Amino acid sequence: MTLAPVRPLVLAGAVAPLGTRGHVSAIDKKASPGPWRIRALGLEGDAQAEKKHHGGPEKALHHYAFDHYPAWREEIGETPLLRAPGAFGENLSTTGWSEENVCVGDVISFGTALLQVSQGRQPCFKLNLRFGLRDMALRVQKSGRTGWYYRVLEEGAAQDGDALALIERPCPGWPLARLTALLYRDTRERDGLAAMAALPQLAGNWRALGQRRLDSGKVENWSARLYGRLRWD
């Protein structure tokens, strides 16, 4: 499984109202001109509205494959959101990299910054508001087209023309697609969950999630994350 260098489109956003019921979000990302400063908590000039669930050192940058956009247009129809990158709140948009060929723990250079794939995305109800579909978060979860997050190993700067390049792959057996399958489809596959819980490169809260399932024999309730308290009447 190879991963060729790719030049990303870099996006950032500000906190703004989302929907009509008082929610706010910085999910609306727009192309941001370089050069870019990459700090421990993310891209300088980018924002997160709800820092309990968004952002932080294990979710400093969100990467989403522009390759997925045609599939979404097929599934939900034409929408202005899908005409350009940024529909899913991503900071980095590329073609050629996906959940199938990016692995947990991959170390990636971008300019002088060093990033590491820390976890996949757990889609939340704000995607429903973003797309005007009551089940968009669930669709993203079921599809496996979730995108992924990076932690920042070394702060640095990047400029137009710099590529994302794979430097190290400590977990070649852990493409993000495998992780997503364990979380959302093969939810009681004990050997896989045990391996996931012991994976040091994986974000700590995801390791803990795997261990809780092993200990309890139960899968967590996803309703609050996927739907919040939204009403569609």
C-alpha positions in Angstrom: 0.0 0.0 0.0 1.7 3.1 -1.2 1.1 6.8 -0.5 2.4 9.2 -3.0 3.0 12.9 -2.0 0.1 15.2 -2.7 -0.4 18.9 -2.6 -3.3 19.8 -0.5 -5.8 22.6 -0.6 -5.7 24.2 2.8 -8.9 25.5 4.4 -9.9 27.4 7.5 -13.0 28.8 9.0 -14.5 31.1 11.7 -17.2 30.3 14.2 -20.6 31.2 12.8 -24.3 30.3 13.2 -25.3 27.0 11.8 -29.0 26.1 11.2 -31.9 28.0 12.8 -31.9 26.7 16.4 -29.0 28.6 17.9 -26.2 26.2 17.1 -22.8 27.6 16.1 -19.9 25.9 14.3 -16.7 26.6 12.3 -17.6 23.8 9.9 -17.8 26.2 7.0 -14.2 26.1 5.8 -12.9 28.2 2.9 -9.6 28.0 0.9 -6.9 29.8 2.9 -3.9 31.4 1.1 -0.4 30.4 2.2 1.9 30.6 3.9 0.4 28.6 6.8 1.5 28.3 10.4 0.7 24.9 11.9 0.6 25.0 15.7 0.0 22.2 18.3 -3.7 22.9 18.3 -4.1 23.3 14.5 -3.9 25.7 11.7 -3.3 29.3 12.7 -6.4 31.3 11.8 -8.7 28.3 12.0 -11.4 28.0 14.7 -13.5 25.4 16.5 -16.8 26.4 18.2 -17.3 23.5 20.6 -13.9 22.6 22.0 -15.1 19.8 24.2 -15.8 17.7 21.0 -13.8 19.5 18.3 -10.2 20.4 18.0 -7.6 19.7 20.7 -4.1 18.1 20.3 -5.5 14.8 18.9 -7.7 16.6 16.4 -5.6 19.5 15.4 -6.2 19.2 11.6 -9.0 17.4 9.7 -8.3 15.8 6.3 -11.0 14.8 3.9 -10.6 13.1 0.5 -12.1 15.2 -2.3 -12.3 11.8 -4.1 -15.4 11.2 -2.0 -17.4 14.1 -3.4 -18.7 12.4 -6.5 -20.1 9.5 -4.4 -21.9 12.0 -2.2 -23.4 13.8 -5.2 -24.6 10.4 -6.4 -26.1 9.7 -3.0 -27.7 13.0 -1.9 -27.9 14.9 -5.2 -26.4 18.1 -6.5 -25.8 20.8 -3.8 -23.6 23.9 -3.9 -21.8 22.5 -0.8 -20.3 19.7 -3.0 -19.0 21.9 -5.7 -15.7 22.7 -3.9 -13.8 21.3 -0.9 -14.8 22.4 2.5 -18.3 20.8 2.8 -17.2 18.5 5.6 -15.2 21.0 7.6 -11.9 19.8 6.4 -8.6 21.7 6.8 -6.8 19.6 4.2 -8.4 18.4 0.9 -6.6 16.1 -1.5 -7.1 13.5 -4.2 -5.4 10.2 -4.0 -5.4 9.7 -0.2 -8.3 8.0 1.5 -9.3 5.8 4.4 -8.2 2.8 2.4 -4.6 3.8 2.0 -3.9 6.1 5.0 -3.0 4.3 8.3 -3.2 5.2 12.0 0.1 6.5 13.1 1.3 7.6 9.6 3.9 10.4 10.1 3.4 13.1 7.5 5.6 16.1 6.6 4.0 19.3 5.4 6.6 22.1 4.9 8.5 22.2 8.2 5.6 20.8 10.2 5.4 17.1 11.1 1.9 15.5 11.5 0.7 12.1 12.7 -2.6 10.4 11.9 -4.3 10.1 15.3 -7.9 8.9 14.7 -10.8 8.9 12.3 -13.7 11.2 12.5 -16.8 10.4 14.5 -19.4 12.4 12.6 -21.9 14.4 14.6 -25.3 16.0 14.1 -23.8 19.3 12.9 -23.4 17.6 9.5 -27.2 17.2 9.5 -27.5 20.9 9.9 -24.8 21.6 7.4 -26.4 19.6 4.6 -30.1 20.0 5.7 -30.5 16.2 6.0 -31.6 14.6 9.2 -29.4 11.6 8.7 -26.3 13.0 7.1 -24.0 12.2 10.1 -25.3 8.6 10.0 -24.7 8.4 6.2 -21.1 9.5 6.7 -20.6 7.0 9.5 -22.1 4.1 7.4 -20.2 5.0 4.3 -16.8 4.9 6.0 -16.0 8.2 4.2 -15.3 9.9 7.4 -12.0 11.6 7.0 -9.3 11.6 9.7 -7.4 13.8 12.1 -3.8 14.6 12.8 -1.9 15.5 15.9 1.1 17.9 15.4 4.4 16.3 16.3 6.4 19.3 15.3 5.0 22.8 14.7 6.1 24.5 11.6 5.1 26.4 8.4 4.1 25.4 4.9 3.5 27.4 1.8 1.9 27.0 -1.6 3.4 24.2 -3.5 4.4 22.1 -0.4 3.2 18.5 -0.5 2.0 16.2 2.2 4.5 13.3 2.2 4.6 10.1 4.1 7.7 9.9 6.3 7.0 6.9 8.5 4.4 4.1 8.7 4.6 2.3 12.1 1.2 0.6 11.7 0.9 -0.8 8.2 -1.9 -3.2 9.3 -4.1 -0.4 10.4 -5.6 1.5 7.5 -8.4 3.9 8.7 -10.9 1.7 6.9 -10.2 -1.1 9.3 -10.6 1.1 12.3 -13.9 2.5 11.0 -15.2 -1.0 10.4 -14.4 -1.9 14.0 -16.1 1.2 15.3 -19.3 1.1 13.3 -19.8 -2.3 11.7 -17.8 -5.1 13.3 -18.5 -3.6 16.7 -18.0 -6.8 18.8 -15.0 -8.2 17.1 -13.0 -8.8 20.3 -9.6 -9.5 18.8 -9.7 -6.4 16.7 -11.0 -4.3 19.6 -8.2 -5.6 21.8 -5.6 -4.7 19.2 -7.2 -1.3 18.8 -7.1 -0.7 22.5 -3.4 -1.5 22.6 -2.4 0.7 19.6 -0.1 3.4 21.0 -0.4 5.6 18.0 -4.2 5.8 18.2 -5.7 8.7 20.1 -6.3 7.8 23.8 -10.0 8.3 23.8 -10.4 5.8 20.9 -8.2 3.3 22.7 -10.4 3.7 25.8 -13.5 3.2 23.7 -12.2 -0.1 22.5 -11.4 -1.2 26.0 -14.9 -0.2 27.3 -16.5 -2.3 24.7 -14.3 -5.3 25.7 -15.0 -4.8 29.4 -18.8 -4.2 29.0 -19.6 -6.3 26.0 -21.8 -3.4 24.9 -21.7 -0.8 22.1 -22.1 2.8 23.1 -25.3 4.7 22.2 -24.6 6.9 19.2 -27.9 8.8 19.2 -26.8 12.0 20.9 -23.8 12.4 18.7 -25.6 11.6 15.4 -28.8 13.5 16.1 -28.3 15.8 19.1 -31.6 17.2 20.2 -32.6 18.2 16.7 -36.3 18.3 15.7 -37.2 18.1 12.0 -40.8 19.5 12.1 
